Amino acid sequence: STLTTDDDASCGGFAFASGLAAIGTVLDMLSAGDHVVAMDDLYGGTGRLFRQVKERSQNLSFSFVDMTDLDALESSITDSTRLIWVETPTNPMLKLADLSAIAAMAKERGILCGCDNTFCSPMLQQPIRMGFDFVMHSGTKYLGGHSDVVGGFLVAATSELAERMRFHQNSIGSILGPFDSYLMLRGMKTLAIRMQQHCRSAQRIAEHLEGANGVGTVIYPGLTSHPQHELAARQMQIDGAPAGGGMISVVLDTDLPGTRRFLEALRVFTLAESLGGVESLVNHPAIMTHASVPAEHRAALGITDSLVRLSVGIEAVEDLIEDIDSALAAV
């Protein structure tokens, strides 16, 4: 559909069968031999699509860069770079990228820049308003919100880019089905109130976990201990107030067997790969969502056997904290 409101920075939105279908369509807009600079810490499926599919099938080349370092990003750009792909906060290490600075760098060089905004949803962060050319959302997560629908979205900042997306989506056919569209629209009706609760509960849980027995490190943008807390406060907000999101990554002070005991002891949190639903989920990235990432790459990013990722739902936060504390005692 085309968006025409005067106060909206976007020009077109497109619904796909999945988030990966949306990303794949973006890459199909590129030509063989083009170069893409991507965040080094990505959703495992995105990295797999880049490294194991599009390098082979489309002859694209990829550089994976820690975009918290703008100098590293700039030095990775070549004459053949046609796309900068940003994920912020990243999955699962919750690193942030300075969207305004990256957008300015891309615009100066005539390079397309896109952002995977799944972890924030449009409620917390609007990359197009910060200068990005387009945004991708995995609708499977916060937009759907109930873990019962799979979908993806692209939103373009210009009419020209929207028409390119429309052509490629129509040519490829990776559209969202009618009933899935109904479920997605149902979920979006409660997005605002759900995101508020996700953020409130995640903030309380993250603060509770800092210094808790059995916990080594808590990674959450809403904590002052997060190395990019000030950036998070500027570009992740709800109603003008800083919001850290609903995702927390935790490094437990134990080994893999101890981490397994923690995961098995949880009763309210469900062990699952997804995120962003009304129910709370826990994931072990190294052997679940990021198992396809090479072991040496996982190690460099800090995705260890003791790292767990929490997707904080909308249950009573006291029940969630009690569940975590009980599981930590079992380690």
N, C-alpha and C positions, 0 to 999 in steps of 0.2 A: 504494500500500500504506500501511497505518497502522503507525507505529512505537510500541511500547509499553514500551520499556526504561526503567527508573526513572531511569537516569543520563543519558538523552538529552534535550536541550532541545527537540527537534523533535517534531511530532505527526503529520506525514504527508509522504510523498514521492511525486512524480508524474513519470513519464517521458513525454517528448514527442518528436515527430519531428525537432525541431531546437531549438537555443537560442532562435532567433527565434520559433518556435511557442510556446515557453514564455512569452517576453516578451509576445507578442501576446495570449495568454490572460489574463495579468495585466491588460493594458490593457482587455480586454473585460469585466473585472469592474468597471470604472469606468463612469460615466454621462456622457452628452453634456454638455459644459460644464464638466467637472471640469478642474482644473489640476494639472499634474505638474511638480515641480522635479527636474531631472536634472543629473548631473555634466556639465561643459562638454566634457570630453575623454572620448569614448565610442567603443566599437567602431563602425566606420562603418555596419554594418548596423542597429545599434540606432538611431543618429541618423537614418538613412533611414526606418526604420519610424515613428519619432516625427514627423519633420518632413513627410515626403512621403506618408504613408499615414494615420496616425491623426488628424492635424489635420484632414484633409479628410473621411475616412470616418466619424469618430466625434465630430467637433467637440470634441476635447480640445485644451487649450492647454498649451504647454511653456515653461518657463524653464530655460535652460542656465547653470549657475553653477559657478564654481571653488569646490568644496567644501573645499579646503584653507583657505579663509577662512570660518569659521563665522558671522561677522557678515554676510557676503554671502549665505550660505544663509538665515539668519534673515530678512533683509530681503526676500528673494524670495518668502516664504510669504504667501499671500493667504487670504481667507476661503473660497475655492473650492479650495484645495489639498487633494488627497486622497491623493497619493502622492509620496514622496521616493525617487528612483531613484539609487542609488549604484553606481559602478564603482570598485573599488580593489584593486590598483593599476590605473590607467587604461591604456587602449589608444590610442595607443602611448607616451604621454609618461611613464607610470609615476608619476603623481601619486597620493598617498595621501589617503584621507579618514579622519578620526577616527571610527570606527564607534560607540564608546560614547557620544561626545558627540552625534552625529547621532541615534542611537536615543533618547536622553533628550529631545532637542529635539522629535522627532516624537511621542513618547509623551505629552509634556506638552500637545501640541496635538491629540491624537487623530487623527494622520495616519499612514497606513500607510507603512512604510518597508521597502524591499527592496534587496538587494545582489547585483550580478553578481559572483560570486566565482570566475569562470573562471580568472583568472591564478594564483590561489593553490591552488585545489582545497581540499577539506575537510582535507587534510593540514597546510596552513599556516595556515589562518584559518577560524574558525567565527563568522560574524556573528550568528547567532541567540543564541549564548552572550553576545554583547555587547549584546543587546537588540533585534535586528532582528526584524521580523515574518516575513520569508521570505527565502530565498536562491535565486538562479538560477545554474545551471551550464550552460555549453555542454559537453555530454558529448563532443562531437566532439574536444575538445582533450585535457586531461590525464586525464580519467576514462576515456575510451576508450584513448587513449595510443598507438595504432598507425596513425593516419591512414587507417583503413579503415571507419569507421562515423560516421554523423551522428546526433546526438541532443541532447536538452536535458532539464534537470531543474528542478523547483521543490520546495522543502522549506519547509513551513509550521511556525510556532512554536506555533500554537494549533489545537485541534480545530475551532473555528468557521471559521477561515480555510481549514483543510484541506478542510472540506466545501464551501466556496465554490469552491475550486480544482477539487475533484472534479466538481462540477456543471458548471462551465464547460468543463473538459476533455472530459467526456462529451458535452456539448451541441455542442461544436465538432468533436471527433473527431480532434484532432491528436496521436494517440498514437504511441508508439514500437512498431515492428513486432517480431514474435517473433524473427527472426534477428538484427536489430540489438540487441535486448535481450540475446541470447546473447553477441554480440561485446562489448557494454558490460560485462557481468558478467565476461567473461574479462579485459578490460583492468583492471577494478577490483582483481582479485586481486594485481596487481603495483604498484598505485598507490603504496603506501608506499615501496617500495624505489626505484621510478623517481623519485619526487619528491626523495628524498634525493640521488640522483645528479645530477638536474637542478640542484639548488641548489648542490651542491659545485662542479660544473663551471662554472656561471654565475658564481659568486663568483670563481673563479680567472681566468676569462676577463675579467671586468670589471676586476679588479685589474691584469691584464696590459695591458689597453687604455688605462688611465689613463696619460697621458704618452707613449703610443706615437706614432711618427711617422705623420702623416696623420690623426690623430684629434683632433677639436676638443673634444667633450664626451661623457662616458660617463654614462648615466642608469641607475642600478641601485640599488634600495633597500638592498642589502647593503653599499654603499659609504658611508663616513663623509662623502663629498662630497655625497651625496644630501641635499637640504634637509629631508627628513622621515625621516632615518635612524633617529632615536630612536623615532618613532612606529612605523616598520616593525619595529624590534626588539621593541616591545611587543605588536604584534598579528599579526605574521607569524612563526610559530615551528614547528619540528618537534621533538617530544620535549622541549619546554621551552627549546630553544635558538633564537636568532634565525636566520631563514632568508630570504634575499632573493628566492627564487623562481627560475624558469628563464628569465625574459625580460629582455633587455638592449636598450636603445635607444641608438644611437650616432649622433652628428652628426659626419660626416667633414669634414675640412678640405679640401674641394674643391667643385666645382660639379656640376650634373647629369651632364654627360658623364663626369666623374671617378667619380661614384658608380656610373654604369652599368659602367664598367671594373672597379670593385671587385666588383660583383655578378656580372659575367660571368667573373671570374677565380676565384671560389670553386669548389672541387671537392668538398669534403665537405658543406658547407652547400648545401642545395637551395633555389633560388628558388621560393617558394610562399606563398600567402596564409594558410595555416593555422598552427597552433602546437600545442605540447604533446605531440607525438609522440616516439617513441623516437629518431627521426632529427632531426638539426639542420636548421633551416630559416632562411632569411633573406627578409625582406619589405621592399619599398619603399612605405611607407604612402601617400605623396602620389599615387602613380599606381596603387596596388593596393587595399588594404583601405579606404583613406579617400578614394578618388577621388571618391566621391559627396558628400563634405563640401565645402561652398562654399570656394573658394580663400581668401577673406578670413578665414574661420573657421579654416582650417588654418594660415594665417600667424599669427593671433593665438595659437594654441596652441603654435606652434613646430614644426609639421609641415612642414619645409622639404624642398627637393629633395635635400639632403645627409643627411637622416635615414634610417637603416636600423634595422630591428627584428630582433633575433636571438632565435630560439627554440632554446635550447641543449638538445641531445639527450643521449643516454647513451653516445655513442661515447667513445673514449679522449680525454681532455681535451687531451693533448699534440698529437693529430692535429688537433683543432679549432683550437688556437692556431696551429699551423703553417699551417693553411689560411687563417686570417685574416691572418697576417703576410704570406703570399705574395700574397694579394689586395691588401693595402694597398700592397705594393711595385709593383703594376701600375697604381696610380692615377697 
